[in-house]
């Protein structure tokens, strides 16, 4: 199998990687992310920062948080809104971490950043009694309330990830490293993950890695502009970018919309050319 184009051998590369931390409620994810950011000199980015940036485009933060936290029954009532919410969140996240040196802890960061340069996908788990204790201390819950809250949040997150991405969020194959806090401390987990980030060139941003992340961020920005422009906001697109060429794929009710789609996409800073070869008309009823 050929190596990923971002993997560079026998070169001195400054480590400027992106690390994502996936976790269940009260599993130590925030503590691990903050420790990693402190140890590596990275920025620690959480879900609330991304939601705030995404909401700048006219969607309330509450709506975005609901879209990230509520199970499918909520999202299924607003199928196109779901598309809009994810577009806003992905654009905000890719723009926030595109330069590397960032640790993101929040919903499905490793999935939202898929297709860019390699990121160190970390998952942290903790024994249920430990999680219950943390929930009780932070939320002032009884043991029964804390247990019910954790089960409810875990179930919602599992359904959310399955519905949006078709994967089981607890599947270890989705991550590069899974850390269990049953017998090791946050400090030891932090040391292990930070050592991995520093030791592996494949998580470092050489020129090709940076280009891959820039392409992902540009595609997300094109998709965002199409999602908020009045003439195209009712449509849904898949967008890819490479070296300034934005390729837009989707279906339209009338092919005379293509010039407008091209205009909106071309107006995105960084776009040099727009490719609409894969656009197609909606099937007639």
Secondary structure by P-SEA (a helix, b strand, c coil): cccccccccccccccbbbbbbbbccccaaaaaaaaaaaaacbbbbcaaaaaaaaacccccaaaaaaaacccaaaaaacaaaaaaaaaaaaaaaaaacccccccccccccccccccccccbbbbbbbcaaaaaaaaaaaccccaaaaaaaaaaaaaaaaaaaaaaccccccccccccbbbbcccccaaaaaaaaaaaaaacccccccaaaaaaaaaaaaaaaaaaaaacccccccccbbbbbcccbbbbbbccccccaaaaaaaaaaacccccccccccbbbcccc
